[in-house]
Amino acid sequence: MTVLVTGGAGYIGSATVDLLREHGQQVVVLDNLFRGHREAVDPDVPFYKGNVGDTDLVSRIVRDHNIDSCIHFAALAYVGESVTDPAMYFDNNVRQGLMLIEALRQSGVKHFVFSSTCATYGEPKRIPIPEDHPQWPVNAYGWSKLIIERALDSYDRAYGFRSVALRYFNACGATACRGEHHDPETHIIPCVLEAARGVRPFVSIYGGDYPTPDGSAIRDYIHIVDLGMAHIQALDYLKSGGASEFINLGNGLGYSVLEVVQTARQVTGKQIEQRIEPRRPGDPSRLISESGKARRVLGWSPAIPELSKIISSAWEWHLAHPKGYTS
């Protein structure tokens, strides 16, 4: 049997495809390459360029490749963009996501792992954030993921369509082959490393007046290898008869943006200029995961929790791929 990975040419998806293959899984990738990279998927992996909302294409892939499960990464994921253009996010993430789920259900696929996000929680009322924390997103990106979560719950109750929604925190780091290449780049670690390499003159710190010890936002950073392994363990859990679940993925460790910059200086040995800019709309001040459920249900724990190791892995990838996948 074969796993369909949507968004498998993206940052987290491509790393997960590699891990699935290392664990002996047959994989098929579906990606529209809007922000993914064909070069991020090995040529010997069956690849389809298309949208997840193309139900005829999805049904044909399931039939032709004997698909029994799906890991759904494909989504737009810029918080700021979702605030300024929510229609694009609800069309891509919600409308097409629902069409994918229905096409899979009608084709007999029963196991579905969903790439969700801590953005479904909004501004946290308690830290660390547990799975039963109220969900009230502060941006359209978070709402688009939460709507799919609620749809999956309904599909489970009505049709027995079982799923695990993984609400992960800040994805980061790299493997030897897969790293972060976005255009535009908005994530803090690659932005800091671009400043270290001289690609940009300084790194922008969005918000210096948050209610945090140093005034910058605090986030929980999780390596893409740890994220990929969690998806594999979630599939194994579902295939062994596990019930549908909603599960956080994070280190349970919070680092401020200014701490990230300082750690990057230590890792790279470079002077990195920083500038405090106004807050971005839709950014909560502090997001830290309570990840005990992932340990209890999936047997998962992060293997690379240290911020310095996360940044080091990303630095090595960017040095080896100075122009990303176009070099």
N, C-alpha and C positions, 0 to 999 in steps of 0.2 A: 504494500500500500504506500501511497505517496502523500506528502504534505504540500499544499499550495501555500506559498508565501506571497501575499500581496505587499507591494512596497519593498520587495526584496532587493531592489537596486538602490535603496536609500541607506542612510547611515547605520541605523540599528538593524534594519532588515538584512543588509548584505553580510554583516558579521554573524547574524543568526543563521543565515543560509550556510555559511561555512561550518558553523558548529553542528548544525543538523547533519551535514554530510560526514563530518568527523565521527558522529555517533551512528553512522550506518543508515541514515534515512535517505530515501529518494525524495527529491525536491523539485518543484516546478515554481517558477517566479512569474508573477504578473505585476507589471509596473508601467505607468504611462510615461515615465521619464520626464515628467514636468520638472521635478527637482531631484530625481535620482540620476544615476550614472550607469550606463550599460557596462562600462569598464569595471564596475564594482561586482559584477557577477561573472563567475568563471564561464568560458565559452561552452563547456560541456554540460552546463545546467540548462534544461529546457526553459526558454524565456519567451514570454508573450508581451508585446507592447500593446497596452490597452487600458481602459478604465474598468474599475471594479464594478461600476454600474452597468456595464455591458453584459446583460444577463445571458444572451446567446453565447458570448465568448466564454463566460464563466462555466456555463453548463457544458460546453464542448470540452473545455480543459478537464473538468471533473470526469467526463465520460472517457476521454482519450487517454488519460493518465491514471485512471483508477484512484482518484483522490478520496481519501477517507477523513482528512482533517485540514484545517486552515488556520494559519497564523496571519492576522490582519494588522499590518503596519501602515498600509497606505492611507495617508491623511496629510492635509495641510496643518502646519504646526507652529506658525509664528503668532505669538500672543498679540503683539502690537498690530499686526496686519488684520487679525481677526476682529479687533476693535474698530478699525477704519473700514473694513470690507466684510461685515458679517455674512452677507448674502453668499459670497464665495465659499465661506466655511460651512454654512448650512447646506449648500448644494453639494459640495465635494464630500464632506465628512459624514453628513447625515443622510441626504437623499441617496447618494450612491452607496453608502455603507449599508443602508436598509435593503437596497436592491441586491447587493452582494449576499447578504444573509439569507434573503428569500430564495435566491437562485441556488445557494448551497443546500438549503433545506429541501427544496423541491428535487434536488439531484441526489438526496440521500446522505449528504454529509452530516455527521452528528457531533463532531468535536471541533470547537472553535475557540481559539485564544485571541483575545482582543487587546491591542495596544492602547490602554487608556492612560490616564494622567492624574497627578495630584491636583491639577488645575480644576478638577471637579469639586474640590472642597471650598474653593474661594479663600477668603481671608480667614485663617484658622482661629477657632475659639479656644483651642488647647493644643499644646505642644508636648511631646510628639503627636502626630495626627493618627488616630486609629481609624479602622475601616468604618466604624459606626459613627464617625464624625458627621455632622450635618453637611450636606452638599448644596452649595449655592455659589456657583462660579461667578467670577467678576469679569469674564471676557467670553466672547463667542466661541473661542477654541474650547474652553472648558465645558461650555454648554453643549457643543457638538458631540463631545465625548460622553457626557452624561446622558444625553438622549439615547445614544446607542446602548449604553449600559442598561437603561430602563427597557429598551426594546429587547435586549437579550434576556432579561428577567422574564418578560412576557412570553417570549418564544420558548423558554424552558418550561414554564408552567403550562402553556397550551400545547406544545408540540414535542416536548422532551428534547429540544435542541440544546445540548449542554455546552457550557462555555466557562472560561475563566477570563475575567477582565483584570488585567494587571495595571494597577495605578502606579506608574513609576514617576520618580522624582527627576532630578536633572541627569540625563544621560550624558556621558562624557568618556574620554579615553579613546584608545585605539588598539588594534591588533597590528601585527606586522604588515598585513595586507589591506586592512579596512580602517579608514579614518573619516574625519568630519570634513566635508567639502560642500558648503552651502553658498548660494549666491542670491541674495546678500547673506553674509554671515552675521548672526546676531547673538550667538551663544558665547558666554563669557570666556571659556577656556581657549577656544580657537582664536577669539579676538585678541586675548592677551598674548598668545603665541605669535600672532601676526605682528603685533607691536614689537615683540622680542626679535623677530626676523627682519624688521624694518619695512614690512609690507604696508603698515599704517604707522603714522607718526606717534600715535598715543592710543591708549585704550580708554574708552568712555565708561565711566561708572554712573549708571543711571539711578540717581537718588543717593544723597548723602545725609538725608534728614529722616530716615526711617527710625522707628523706636527700637533700635538695636544697639549693642555696645559701641560700635564704631560708626553708626549711621548708615551703613550700606546693607543691602538686602542679604538675608541668610538663606542658603539653600542646602539641600541634601544631595550630594553628588554620587552617582553610581556608574561603575564602569560598564561599557557595552558588552563585555564578555559575561559579566554577572547577569546583565539583563537577558542576554541570549540564552544562558543556561536556565534561567527561570522560565522562559517560554518552553524549552524542551521538557523541563520537569512538570510544567502545567499540562502539556500534551500527554505525558506519561500518566499523570494523575487522572485525567479524563478517560484515557483508554483503559485504565484499571478499574473504572466504574465510579470515579469520584463525582460528587454533585457539583453543580454550578457554583462558582465562587467569585467574589470581588476581593482582590488581594493587593496590598501595598508592596512596592519594591523600593527599598532605600537602605542606606547604611545606618540610619538612625543618628547620623552625625551631621551637625550643621556647621557650615563654613560661610563667613561673610565674603562678599565680592572683594573687599580689600584684602582679606586673608588669601584668597585665590591669587591675587596679583602678587602678593609678597612671596607666596610659595613658588610661583612661576619664576620670579627673580632668582630664587635660590636654585631651582632646577636648571634653568637655562644659563645662569651666570651673566644675564643681560640686565642693563638698566631699562626699565619699562616705565615710560611716562604715563601718568594717569590724569584724567580730567573728570571732575564731578559735573554731571549733566542733570537736567531735571528728570524726575521720575517718568517712567513710561506708563501710559495708562494700562490698567489691568494687572499690574504687578503687585502681588501681596508682599508684605514685609518679611515674612518668615515662613518657610515650608520645610519641615523635618518629619520624617516618616517614623511611625511605629510599625515595625516589620515582623513582629512576633508571629503573626498569622502565616506568613510565608514559610517560616521555619516549621511551624506545626503542621500545616496542610501539605506543603510541597517538599519539605525537607531541604529548603533552600537557605543559603546564607551567602553573603558576599565574600568572594575570595580575594578581592582587591579593594579593600575599604580605604586605604591610605591616600589622602589627597596628593601627596608628593609622587606616589607611584602612578596614579591616574594621569597627572600632568606629564610625567616623564614619558609614558607610553604615547600620549598625544604629540609631544615634542619630537620624539623619534620618528613618528609617522610623517609629520610635517616636514622634517628635515629631509627624509627620503622621498617625499612627494611635494616639492615646493610649489607646484601648481595644481595640487590635488590630483584628480583623475585625468586631467588634461596634460600632465607632464610626461 
